[in-house]
Amino acid sequence: MGKNIIIAGAGHGGLTAAYHLAKSGYTVTVYERAAQESDLGYEWEDFFDARTFDEAGLPNPETGKIPKVPISFYGPNPDDPPIRQTFADGEVEMHMYRKELYAHLIRVVSEAGVKIVFGCTVYAPILIGSRIVGIQTSLGDFTGDLVIDACGVDSPLRTNLPAYLGIQKTLKKYEYLYAYRAYFNRLEGFDDVQNEYKTYFVDDGKDGLCWAVTTEKTVDLLVARFEPFGQDEIDRMFKIFKADNPHLGEELVLGGQVTKIPLRHPLAVLVADGYAAIGDSACMTVPIAGSGIANSLRAGKLLADAILSDINEEYSATTLWKYQKAFYDKIGDSMATIDMARMFLLNMKKADFEFFFGNDILSSEDLSFNTNETSAKEMFSHFSPSVIIDKLKKVGGNRSLIRRLGVVAVRIGRLKLITSRMPETYSREAVSKWAEKYERLFAETQIK
Ligand SMILES: Cc1cc2nc3c(=O)[nH]c(=O)nc-3n(C[C@H](O)[C@H](O)[C@H](O)COP(=O)(O)OP(=O)(O)OC[C@H]3O[C@@H](n4cnc5c(N)ncnc54)[C@H](O)[C@@H]3O)c2cc1C
């Protein structure tokens, strides 16, 4: 083989891998659908972990680090006070306009020698036998020694792979969200209204996520649902937001489109001969929050390390398995655990949320985790045995909740056992068997 690497789609993780590989002398070309650099990314700002660039081995941007913004969680009953996160002084996170993040990434990869072909839509993989050897695109066919799939949640590469490779092609209901995000003007005359990041549990947990973030000049709205939705639902939610945020204006300032976010455990199998999936294409978002920038960038470094250590330039499932193992060891196991918590939340009813908020069961410390956290251990580190016992005493009267919490605790134990038994080396048969067990565990939870 050689050192000719194709990155399909300018996803964040693909660009990170591209940076490291180009710096090590590989020929790296990104094929991106957007017509030009300024079309990359979205018209909004994102939060992610401040350690990300260092961990991904990328140069840090000059701006973006801000003190951590606490989120206030509002329950369905307006009489219950919100639970507000608290962070220690000095804790920081990244807050960047997505187009600025892209400008930074494109600058560093271009300086490293990566070539980017804009206006090129990838249609499908090209295979010889069971090896992926290139891509079919709107600009013709391109071949390479390895194809990195950074095409996002609906990747046409992943969805067109032969089933026998064992990589999940399509996502099921409750494994992704449709998200509407829009910035509206903040009305004048509400000087006493504080800037606040409000997350609401207005309906049953299974309905999705929503937030209203008030800043100096705008109110940033998110409505995310597991079913496609239209203007009616946006209007209904707008009224709910407006009732609680009278300073919300009607002038659309930025955004206003619906996009998809994968929200599940990472794919069971990330690699095949000549192929590796990364970022949203491999479902690497934090399953409770939908944040995927940090994990994609970190995974890009892990993928590049595996490729660089493949001194025979095989880029086979066997040599790329090192990436899969490193990803699950450092990130994936934790994401899968967090997904178990998400599935518990999905089965919560409005009454359960009211019970949690109305009975003082959750405290500010309980919810003061970083929603971009890579480690479930760090995310839930506050839950010491004494904290858990105290909570169980408070939940005591609610037998149904106790039973469901018990079920999820047992499932997390079983998950740990399964992930610890991921094959050490790649063989299609062993990996398929393992992937089946891993997926079956999640399939046991029926969302009602
Ligand atoms: C409303 C919303 C809010 C979010 N907020 C946050 C946040 O605050 N923090 C956070 O960490 N994450 C957030 N995310 C998630 C985050 O956007 C993703 O997890 C992250 O971008 C990683 O995805 P990716 O780079 O793999 O894929 P994408 O961002 O989807 O990038 C894929 C790239 O591939 C290109 N592409 C797609 N198809 C083709 C094709 N056929 N041919 C060629 N090119 C193609 C696309 O144009 C795009 O450039 C949010 C997502 C949404 C929708």
The ligand as an SDF file (V2000), in Angstrom:
LIG
                    3D

 53 58  0  0  0  0  0  0  0  0999 V2000
  -28.2380   22.0110   16.9320 C   0  0  0  0  0  0  0  0  0  0  0  0
  -26.9200   21.3590   17.2620 C   0  0  0  0  0  0  0  0  0  0  0  0
  -26.1750   21.8430   18.3220 C   0  0  0  0  0  0  0  0  0  0  0  0
  -24.9550   21.2470   18.6590 C   0  0  0  0  0  0  0  0  0  0  0  0
  -24.2440   21.7640   19.6960 N   0  0  0  0  0  0  0  0  0  0  0  0
  -23.0530   21.2160   20.0100 C   0  0  0  0  0  0  0  0  0  0  0  0
  -22.2560   21.7790   21.0570 C   0  0  0  0  0  0  0  0  0  0  0  0
  -22.6060   22.7790   21.6880 O   0  0  0  0  0  0  0  0  0  0  0  0
  -21.0820   21.1600   21.3420 N   0  0  0  0  0  0  0  0  0  0  0  0
  -20.6460   20.0530   20.6800 C   0  0  0  0  0  0  0  0  0  0  0  0
  -19.5830   19.5250   21.0040 O   0  0  0  0  0  0  0  0  0  0  0  0
  -21.3800   19.5230   19.6770 N   0  0  0  0  0  0  0  0  0  0  0  0
  -22.5580   20.0650   19.3180 C   0  0  0  0  0  0  0  0  0  0  0  0
  -23.2990   19.5270   18.2960 N   0  0  0  0  0  0  0  0  0  0  0  0
  -22.8420   18.2720   17.6610 C   0  0  0  0  0  0  0  0  0  0  0  0
  -21.7680   18.5380   16.6410 C   0  0  0  0  0  0  0  0  0  0  0  0
  -22.2780   19.3560   15.6090 O   0  0  0  0  0  0  0  0  0  0  0  0
  -21.2280   17.2290   16.0050 C   0  0  0  0  0  0  0  0  0  0  0  0
  -21.2110   16.1730   16.9060 O   0  0  0  0  0  0  0  0  0  0  0  0
  -19.8320   17.4900   15.4850 C   0  0  0  0  0  0  0  0  0  0  0  0
  -19.9220   18.4320   14.4560 O   0  0  0  0  0  0  0  0  0  0  0  0
  -19.1160   16.2590   14.9480 C   0  0  0  0  0  0  0  0  0  0  0  0
  -19.7160   15.8650   13.7560 O   0  0  0  0  0  0  0  0  0  0  0  0
  -18.8210   15.5600   12.4430 P   0  0  0  0  0  0  0  0  0  0  0  0
  -17.7900   16.5820   12.2790 O   0  0  0  0  0  0  0  0  0  0  0  0
  -18.4160   14.1390   12.4900 O   0  0  0  0  0  0  0  0  0  0  0  0
  -19.9450   15.6800   11.3230 O   0  0  0  0  0  0  0  0  0  0  0  0
  -20.5510   16.9830   10.7030 P   0  0  0  0  0  0  0  0  0  0  0  0
  -20.4320   18.1410   11.5900 O   0  0  0  0  0  0  0  0  0  0  0  0
  -21.9160   16.5820   10.2370 O   0  0  0  0  0  0  0  0  0  0  0  0
  -19.6110   17.2340    9.4370 O   0  0  0  0  0  0  0  0  0  0  0  0
  -19.7100   16.3980    8.2960 C   0  0  0  0  0  0  0  0  0  0  0  0
  -19.0760   17.0850    7.1270 C   0  0  0  0  0  0  0  0  0  0  0  0
  -19.2150   16.2140    6.0010 O   0  0  0  0  0  0  0  0  0  0  0  0
  -19.7910   16.9150    4.9310 C   0  0  0  0  0  0  0  0  0  0  0  0
  -20.6050   15.9580    4.1680 N   0  0  0  0  0  0  0  0  0  0  0  0
  -21.7470   15.3570    4.5420 C   0  0  0  0  0  0  0  0  0  0  0  0
  -22.1910   14.5510    3.5640 N   0  0  0  0  0  0  0  0  0  0  0  0
  -21.3020   14.6560    2.5590 C   0  0  0  0  0  0  0  0  0  0  0  0
  -21.2240   14.0510    1.2660 C   0  0  0  0  0  0  0  0  0  0  0  0
  -22.1480   13.1980    0.8270 N   0  0  0  0  0  0  0  0  0  0  0  0
  -20.1700   14.3650    0.4940 N   0  0  0  0  0  0  0  0  0  0  0  0
  -19.1980   15.2470    0.9280 C   0  0  0  0  0  0  0  0  0  0  0  0
  -19.2440   15.8460    2.1250 N   0  0  0  0  0  0  0  0  0  0  0  0
  -20.2850   15.5430    2.9370 C   0  0  0  0  0  0  0  0  0  0  0  0
  -20.6490   18.0110    5.5660 C   0  0  0  0  0  0  0  0  0  0  0  0
  -20.8540   19.0760    4.6600 O   0  0  0  0  0  0  0  0  0  0  0  0
  -19.7650   18.3900    6.7550 C   0  0  0  0  0  0  0  0  0  0  0  0
  -18.8060   19.3370    6.3890 O   0  0  0  0  0  0  0  0  0  0  0  0
  -24.4900   20.1240   17.9230 C   0  0  0  0  0  0  0  0  0  0  0  0
  -25.2300   19.6530   16.8230 C   0  0  0  0  0  0  0  0  0  0  0  0
  -26.4260   20.2680   16.4720 C   0  0  0  0  0  0  0  0  0  0  0  0
  -27.1920   19.7680   15.2630 C   0  0  0  0  0  0  0  0  0  0  0  0
  1  2  1  0
  2  3  1  0
  2 52  2  0
  3  4  2  0
  4  5  1  0
  4 50  1  0
  5  6  2  0
  6  7  1  0
  6 13  1  0
  7  8  2  0
  7  9  1  0
  9 10  1  0
 10 11  2  0
 10 12  1  0
 12 13  2  0
 13 14  1  0
 14 15  1  0
 14 50  1  0
 15 16  1  0
 16 17  1  0
 16 18  1  0
 18 19  1  0
 18 20  1  0
 20 21  1  0
 20 22  1  0
 22 23  1  0
 23 24  1  0
 24 25  2  0
 24 26  1  0
 24 27  1  0
 27 28  1  0
 28 29  2  0
 28 30  1  0
 28 31  1  0
 31 32  1  0
 32 33  1  0
 33 34  1  0
 33 48  1  0
 34 35  1  0
 35 36  1  0
 35 46  1  0
 36 37  1  0
 36 45  1  0
 37 38  2  0
 38 39  1  0
 39 40  1  0
 39 45  2  0
 40 41  1  0
 40 42  2  0
 42 43  1  0
 43 44  2  0
 44 45  1  0
 46 47  1  0
 46 48  1  0
 48 49  1  0
 50 51  2  0
 51 52  1  0
 52 53  1  0
M  END
$$$$
